[in-house]
């Protein structure tokens, strides 16, 4: 058992570090039909699994990768039975010069046509220095005990790329998605010189901060010409190449959408808002300063929902998040109670998937035989695991 684990560690030369494998890596044990097997052994966080067009490899987001500069998100592919991991964008993620920012790429999703890849780039996160120009500025807050805080996400760029492209990332078709959270208010003070920032800490921002939940993830329509995504506050549909996305009615606070294989439905999770609470923080910088007026909403339950692409037919299926459709459209996989569940397409007959405790972000393979998912480790990061699944009866 340990011999095979060491062989796998040696094979994954591209990963940053390796740990010895658990029981599923026993040399005497076949991979198919047994318990779930662990696919990645990175010392960083591996998340957001999906599949290559032929189903032979699992794509995922790795926190850093071998020869590439340090980055919180690199798009990587790994054979589904283990082997050598490789960046699926080749060297396109390497900055062209030392002045270029490191890219944070997440959530790769192959089009149904098999020729294009959608993914998201997270642009630099908000920080106090962006607003007030001084990272160590003194501040006071009301009510007493409140602290200064900014929602991290400021903008995400959805991109679409041909799988055979060797062009720079800048050549990929983009859609900029501003993430609500920070905006400028009218300046205050006797001469209007104190900057004011209106901050709305929405639930999806808090979940990204706490769990790196990719609320904005995009999935393809069956025809491969449109993507559904979330801006954190609602769902939108982007016809690839268009200048903007079109909002879907009745999807307020909808995140993590998944388009059904027949194109009739979009599954998503609606985050309940609890609160709100308010705070006002004043920062002192030299003879000036700035003010943060913040409203924060606490994330409540996540309600698994279905809606048609035109916004009609909204139905709630109970608690659940991060939904994914089986290829035949008869089964939904989703996260509930810190593990993966499956149900019929209408939410009935919901049952947990054995062996997926501490799992999230389910991704069925194109042939419907396997389920990839991210599993939380004892130290709090994630690795990618794969488990065989049976088709719906």
N, C-alpha and C positions, 0 to 999 in steps of 0.2 A: 504493500500500500504506500509506504513512505517513499519507496524507490520511484514509483510512478509520479508521485507528487513532486519529487525533486527533478525528474525529467521534464515535467511540465513547466516548472519554474525556470529551468535552464532554457527551454524553448522560447519562453516569452521574453526574449532579450530586449524587446522594445519597451517594456513596461518599466516603471521606475524602481519597483521593489517587488519582492515576492514573499509569500508566506506558505508554510506547508499546508497541503490540502486536507480537507476533512474526509470522512469515510467514503463518500461517493467516488473518490478517485482510486479506490482499490483496483489493482491490476486484474484481480479475478472477477470483478463485477462488470457486467456489460452496462454501457451508458443508457441504452434504450430499455424502457420497461422497469428500471430501478427507481430509486429515490431521486430527488432533484440533484443536479450536479452544478458545481460552482465553476463558472467559466473564467472569471477574472481574479487576479491576485495582486492588483495594484495597491500600493501604500496610500493612494489618494482615494477620492470619491468617484465611483463609476456609476453612471445614472442613465436614465432615458433610453432603454433598449428599443431597437426596432430591427428590421430584417432586410437583408440584401434582396434584390429582385428574384434570385433563384432559391432563396431560403437556405443557402449553404453557410451564410455568415450572419452573425449578429452585429449590428451597428450600435454604438453607444457613445456617450460623452464621458471622456476620461479627464481627470484633473491632472493635467500635465502629461507629457509623453516624450521619452527618450531624447532625440536630437532636436526637437522643437523647443523654442524658448519657453520658460515657465508660463503657464496659462491656466486659468480655472476651468477652461473647457476646450477640449480637442475632440474632433469627430474621428472615431476609430472603428475599425472592423476586425472581427476575430472569427475564425471558423467555429461553427457551432459545437464541434467536438473538441475544441482546443487547438492550439497551434501558435503561429506567429501573428501578433496584432500589428496592424498597419493603419496609418492615417488614411481615411477614405478620400480626402482632398489632396493627397500627395503633399507637396511642399507649398501649396497655395496659402497655407495659414502662416508661413514664416514671414515676418515683417520685411518689407523691401529695404528698409534702412533702420538704423538704430533709433531714429526719432519717431518711428511709427509705433502706435500703441499695440500691445499684445491683444490679439483677438480672443473673445470668449464665445465659442460656438457651441450650440446645444441642439438637441432634439432633431436629429436627422430622420427624414421620412421619404421613402422612395415612392414615386408616382405609380399608380396602377399600370401605366403604360411601360414601366420599367426603364425609362430612359432619362428621367430627371429626378433630382433630389431637392427637397425643400428642407431648410434648416433655419435656425434663428441665431442672430448675433446680438449678444447683450452688450450695450454700450456702457461706458464708465458709469459707475454708480454715483448716487448723490452723496455728498459729504458736506459738513458744516463749512469747510474752507471754500467750497464753491459759492456759498451764499455770503459769508461774512469776511472772507479773505484772511482769516487767522485761525489756524487749527487749535490754538491754545487760548483763545479768547475767554475771558471771564464772563460768566452769565448768571442771571438769577431767573427763577421760574415761579409762576403762580399757576395753580396752588402750590404751597410749600411742599417739597418732596418730589415734585415733578422733575423730569430731566429732559434735556434737549434731545430730540430724536428726529431723524429724517427717514422717510420710506426709501429703500435703496434703489429701486428701479426708476430710471428716468426715460429711457427709450430702448426699444428692441427693433432690430431690422430683420424682417423676414426676407430670405433670399431663395431663389430657385436657380439650380445649376444643372447643366447636362452632366451625366455621370462620366462621359468620356472627355469632358472639358479639361484643358490644361491652362486656361486663362486665369489671371489673378481674380481673387474674390470680388474685387470692385466691378468686374464685368458681369457678375451674376445679376439677374433681375431682382431689384430690391423693392420693398415696401416698408417705409418708416412707420413705426407704431409708437407714438408717444404714450407713456404710461403715467396716468394721472397721479398726482401726489404733491407737486410743488409748483406754485405760481406766484408771481409778484403782485402785491397789493399796492395801494397808493402810499407814497412815502409819508412819514410823520415828522414831527419836530417843528420848531419855530420857523425854520427855513426849508422844511420839507427835505431834509438831508438824511434822515434815518430810514434805511430801506426796510420794507415790511414784506415778509413772505408768508403766504397762506399755505398751510400744509394740511393735507387730508391723508391720513394714514389708513388706507382702505384695507380690508381683510386680506386681499391677495398679496399686498405688499408685505404684510406681517408673515404670511405663510412662506413667501420667498425668503425672507430674512431668517426664519426659524428652520425651515425644512428644505430650502431651495426648490420649492414647488414651482414647476414651470407652467403657470396658469395660462400663458400666452401660446402654448404649443399649437402648431398647425397640422391639420390632416387633410388629405386629398379627397375631392369628389371622385366618384368612379371614372368619370371621363378624363381625368388628369388635367383639366383646364382651370380648375378652381380649388381654392384652399379655404377652409374655415379656421378661424383663429379667435383669440380673445385679446382685448386690450385691458383686461382685468375687471372692466365694468360691464361688458356685454360681449356677445359673439358677433362676429362680422364675417362676410364672405369676400374674398379677394379673387377676382378674375385675373389670373397671372398676367402681369404686364400693365394692368390698369394703374391709375395714379392713386387710388384709394380703395378701401374696402367698404362694403355696404352693410350697415347694421341689420341684424336679425331681430325683429320685434319679439317681445316677451322673453328676453334672455338676460334681464338685469342681473348683475353679479355672476354671470355665467363664465366658467373657466374650463380649461382642459377639454375642448370639444373633440368628438370622434365621428366622422361621417360614415354612415352605414354602407356596406358593399353595394346595395341596390340603389343608393342615392336618395331614399325616401325619408330618412331620419338622421338627425344629429343627436348623439348622446353627449351630455355634458354634466358638469357638477355646478350647482348653485351654492355659493357660500352665504350662509346666514350672517347678518350683521348684528352684533350685540354692542350695547353702549348707546350713544357715543360718550366719550369723555373729552374735555377741553383743557388746554394748557396754553400759557403765553410765556415765552422765554425771551429775555432781552440780553443781547450780547454787547460787550463793551470792547471796542477796538480803537485805541488812541483817543481822539476827541470825539469819535463818532460811535457807530455801532449798527446793529440791525435787530429786528424783532421777528420772532417766529410765532405765528398764531396757529396753533395746531388743534385739529379735531381728529380723534382716533376712534376707529371702529374695531371691536374685538371679533375675531373669527368665531362663528358659531358652528352649527352642524353643516356638513356638506351633503346636499340633497341631489341624488342622482336623478337626472331628468332626460326626457326626450322631447324634441321639437322638430317640426318639418322645416326645410330650408327657407320657406317663406314666413316662418314665425307662427304658423298655425299648429293646432293639435298638441299644445303643450301638455305633458303629463309627468307627474313625479313618481318615482319608483322606490322611494325610501332612501335611507342614508347610503352614501357611496361617493367615490371620487375616482378620477383618472381612468375613465372608461375606455375600453377597447373592444372592437367587434371581432368575433370569429370570422374567417373568410366566407363562410356560407351565410352569414347574417342572422343565424338562428340563436346565437349565444352572445351575451355580453359578459366581459370580464371587468372587474373593477376592484378598487381597494375599499375595504370596510374592516373596522376593528383590528387594524394593524396587520392585515393579511390580504391575500387575493381571494375574491369570491367569483362565482359564475352564476348566471341566471339565464332564463329564457329572454328573448328580445323584449318582451313586455314586462320584465322584472319579476316574473313568477318563478317559483322553484329555485330560489336563491340558496346556494350552499357554498361553504368555504372549500377552496381547493387544497387538499392535503399537502403538507410539505412547503407551504408558502408563508409561514409565520414570519413576521417582520418584513414582509414583502410589499412592494408598491410598483406602480408603472408597468402593468402587464402588457405584453406584446405577443399575440399569437403568430406563429409562423405562417407563411403563405399556404402551406398544405394543411394547416390546422392540426398537425400532430404534436407540436411543441409550443410551450409558453415560456418566453423569456421574461424575466422581471428583475428589479433591483431589490436586493435584500440588505437590510441594515445589520452591520456587524456589532460586536460588543463594544467597540470604541466609538461607534456612532457614525462611521462612514458607510459606504455601500459598495457591494460587489454585484456583478451580473450573474444570475443563476438561470438554469434552463430545466424545465420539467416536462415529461411527456403528458399529454392530455388526450382524453377520449372525445370523439365527436358527440354532438347533441343527439339524444335518442330520437 
